[in-house]
């Protein structure tokens, strides 16, 4: 199959494993005259279809046992499929399970050279890049010690350094960066970002949804060995978090599309300060419902959709209890356009308990706060009602993108990140005498 460099195509990909009740069953099956089966089949992947375009950064998510690691092993050729095909364009470098591909008896230096040879590099090329790999790994004198003596963090340092310096067309990272210190993690993430800018293809498996949101153009959600859903990173991650937290599967895409985007719904909302949450993406156990929401300048009354930062705003919500809420807590959560968290809080975390709610009781909850100084952009605001404490509660109703705000920073200093410096920032310098 002709395939573009950096592309990955899987069709009907299936991987089945034989499961035996005991070692004796395996022996009986191998010796049985009539080939009687003593095993059952477990399908780690079952007819999975996937296409990754060159230069894409694709996040692969799913609960434990969904088939994520099996998929990556099939793509890299570590294992072979039971059925179906997978085609890869170009070279691959993979950071799979901790220490995978290392010979524990060899030193770190020897493993680097061995891995480069397996990746198709000549001995001269491997030696030429050796110093860069060693410098990136920051292992010091341990680079000449057997890998079996390494800690888990040292394994990761060596594995990532060796993987990226092969300069592959496709980089695969499977959760391994969760091990190791924060500075090395950030160094690795900056390197992955550099790969993206160079048009490399990246497959990224992680349970860290913030990392997925930050780095992935698209997300594939695997469930029971198949692609359950794929699409825009923010939307898929949002539904996955809802599912993992409360077991609620997302609505069909057709239903989602029919409800329209938040901006469109806001435009046709009924006149008045309060805005209906009907049609918004939401989840929870249904013990209470947030029916209406508004965000306005404190004391003003009119709904606000554009802010500059520093304004005192009032967030109000109409809540109706379906079942008793003994210790209600109300909160809000602001994200950027990609779904990355920006700020938020709730009544329990601030030590401001709300009165109990009885079934059928309807209440207006209001919180007032100073809106932070953020760089220009669009910021969805979500709201939630629950029962319990900040550390231990049951979520009754979470409404995604209940209000969508536009921030215009005007004359404040623009810089990277979300928070802005005020315009009175000053830089000073002074000469130092030579020591």
Beta strands, then each sheet from edge to edge (+ up, - down):
strand 1: 8-20
strand 2: 39-52
strand 3: 57-61
strand 4: 83-88
strand 5: 92-95
strand 6: 170-174
strand 7: 201-205
strand 8: 218-223
strand 9: 226-232
strand 10: 275-276
strand 11: 282-283
strand 12: 288-297
strand 13: 306-307
strand 14: 312-321
strand 15: 328-335
strand 16: 341-346
strand 17: 362-370
strand 18: 377-388
strand 19: 393-407
sheet 1: 2+ 1- 4+
sheet 2: 5+ 6+ 7+ 3+ 8+ 9-
sheet 3: 10+ 12- 14+ 17-
sheet 4: 11+ 19- 13-
sheet 5: 11+ 19- 18+ 15- 16+
end
